[in-house]
Amino acid sequence: MAHWLTPEEAQEKSGLRLVLTVSVPGPWGEAAKALFHVKNIPHLRVTQEGGSSNDALVAWTGESNAPQAILNDEKTCSSWRDIIALAERMEAEPALCPASAGEQEEMFSLISLLADENGLGWQRRLMLFGPMMALPEDHPGHQMVAGMAQRYGYSRDAEEEAPKRIVQILNTFSQRHQDNLDAGRSFLMGDTLSALDLYWAAFTALIEPLPHSICPMPEMIRGSYLCEDPEIRGALHPGLLEHRDAIYQQWLEVPLDLGT
């Protein structure tokens, strides 16, 4: 397991520092970890506390969220596009972006369905807020998530609409996976591993969490990550879960290091 640093400790270091939320397998952070793991790029891991003010982190990078990637004295990378670009710049092989501009933009478009605002991760987060926001306003659980829920545009209407958007996204990925199978291709972007495979593997945890042997997270969080909505489950091609498992078994760091 990697040694994790506080923001204050990490600020004094050089090289690549990767800011990650501790204790939970947040898909944005897990995908970022996967990029640097596959490319065998050394980095230090820095703690971020989900739902907290993270004052020391803000004082260092100007941002409170995770993931963030900071290389030496360069500007902080916090968007998934910038983090992918940094990984590609630091180590060319194995390439995780297609060579052609057209295929690269196609890949980014598909990742955006997972990782951008209103993508799968965003919509599942709205669904996860629902049970806590339904509690009385003076309940500790409601108070714990109310600030984050407001920041990410939670409303009862948005929560109710979220499964429909997720089904649309999963239909897109399921059709792509079937087309790839029909064409004899093993990965989501053709014949080689790409960033899209890594992001798919990370974000699928919000529907079907990884087993405890691979991801030893608190059972309460595991239960909330599991999505049992029948329409969402029905839109997910079963081969996509098998693909996720194969990516972890062949390419990624297991068991997951959540900094606990």
N, C-alpha and C positions, 0 to 999 in steps of 0.2 A: 504494500500500500504506500501511496505517496505521502510525504510529509506536508501537512497543510499549515499555512501561515495566516496570521491576522493581517489586515490591510496595513497596519503600521509596520509590521515586519517586512511585508512584501515590498513596500515602497522603498525600502533601503537596498533592495536587491536589483540585479540587472538580469538581462535575458528575458524570456517569456514568462509572464505571470498570467494565470487563467483564474478569473474570479468565478466561483460556482456556489450555488445555494447548497448549504449543508443539510444532511439528513433526508433529503428527498431526491428522487431521480427526475428532476425537472427536464423535460425533453429538449429545451433549447440548450441547456448546459451539457446534457449527455451527448447531444450531437456535436457540440464543440469539442468535447473531450475526445470523441471518436475520430474527428479529423486529425488531431495531433497525435493520437495513438497510432493510427494506421500509417502515418508518415514518420513515426518514430522520432518526433520532435520533442526534445526535453523541455519540461516546463514545471514551474512551481504552481501549486494550487492554493487559492486564497479564499478564505471563508466569507460568505455573504449569508445573512440571516433573513430568510423569507418573511415578509410582513413587518420587518423592523426598519427603523430609520437609517441604520448603517452609516452613522455620521462619519466614522473614520474613513470609510470607503468613499463617501461623497467628498470629503476633504482632499483625498488623493486624486481621484479620477473625475470628479464632478458628477458621478452617476451612482445611484443606489441599487440598481437592479443587477441581475446576473443573467447570462454570462457576460463577461468582459475579457478581452485579451489585450494585454499591454506588453509590447516589446520594447525593452530599454526605455528610452525617453520619447518614444513615438506617441502620437495621439491614440487614445483608447479606442479599440474596436469593440462595438457593442451590437451592431446589427449582424444578422446571420450572413448576409452577403459579404460584409467586411471581414468577418472571421474566416470565411472560406477563402477569400482573396489573400489574407495574411498567410494561411496555411500553405496555399499554393506558391506564394512568393518565397516562403522560408525553405520549402523542400519540394522540388519539382516532381519527384517520384515517390510513391506511385501517384500519377496524376489523378485527381478526383473531379476534374472538370473536363468535358469533351473538348477536343481540339478545335472544332469548328464553332464560329460565333453563333450560328443558328441553333446548333444542338445545345450549346451552353445556355442560350436564352431559354430554350425549351426546358432544360433542367431547372433553371432558376424559377421559371413559371410554375413548375410542379412543386418545388420546395415551398414557394410562396403559399400554396394551398395548405401546407402543413404549418408553416412558421410565421406567416405574416398576420397582421391584424385581420380578424374575421376568418382566419384559417382554422384548421382542425384543432390546434392547440388552444387558440383563443376561445373557440366555441365550447370545447370541453371544460375550459376553466369557468365559463359562465355557468355551465351545468353543475360544476363542483361547488360553486358559491351558493347554489339554491338552498340546500338543506340548512346551511348555517344562517343564511339571510332570512329564512322562514321562522327562525327562533325569535322570541321577544327581544326588543331592542336593548333591554338591560341584561340580556343573557351574555355570559362571557364569550360563548362561541360566536354570537352575532357581532359582538364588539371586536373580536379578533380579526374578522375578515371584512368588516364594513368598509374600512378605508381602501383596501385593495379592490373590493367589488366596485366601489365608486370610481376608482382610477381606471378600471377596465370596462366601464360602461355597462355594469350589471343593471338589469331591471327584470321584473317578472316576465315581461313580454319578450325581452332578449333571451332569457333562459328557455322559454317555450319554443322560440324559433330556432335555437341552436341545433337540435337534432336534425332538422330538415337540411341545414347547411352541411352538417357532417355527412349525412347520407349522400348528398351530391358529390362531396369530395371523395368519399370512399368508392362511389360508383366510377369516378374517373380513374382512380388507382386500380380498381378491380378490373376494369376493361383493359387498361394498359398491361396489367400483369397477364391477363389471358392472351392478349395479342402477342406478348413476348413468348409465352409458352408455345403458342401456335407456330411462332417463327423460330423456335429452338434457341431463344436467348435466355441467359441465366440471370441477368441483372435488369434493373429498371431502366437503365439508359443504354442497353445494348449488351455487349459481350464482356464488359469489364466493370469492376466496382467503381461507383461514383459517389459523390456527396449525396445524391438523391437516395441511394440505398441506406446511407448512414442516418440521414434525417428520417426516413421512413422507419427504420429500426427503432430510433429513439422515441418518435411520436406515437408509435403503436402502443406503447406502455399505457397511454391514456385510455385505451380501450380494453386491452388484455395485458395486465402487468406481467413482468417476467417472474419466474418462480423464485422462491426464497433463496434457493441455492445460488442463483445468479444475482439477485437483487434483494439483499436482506434489509428491506425497509420496514418501518413500523406497520403492523397489521391494520391499524386504523386508516393509514394512507393507502395501503394496498386495496382495502375495501372500497375506498372512495374513487380510486383510479379505475377499478373494474367497471366497465360500462355494460349493463345488461339490457339496455333498450333494444327490443326485438328488431326494429327497423334498422338501427345502426348495425347490429350484429348481422342482419340479413344482407346488408350492402357490402360486407367485408368478405372478399374472396378468401376462402380458407388457405389457399396457397400463399397469401400475403403474410400470414402469421408464420408459416413454415419458412418463408424467405427471411423474415425478421430473425427467427431462431438461428438460421444458418449463418446470417451475418454476424451475430454475436459469437457463435461457436468458432467460426473460422477467422474472424478479423478483429474482434474487440476485446477489451480488457474485462475479464470476468474472474471473480465476482466484482460487481460494480463497487467502486470506492466512493462512498457518500460523505466521507470526512467525519465519520462518527467512530 
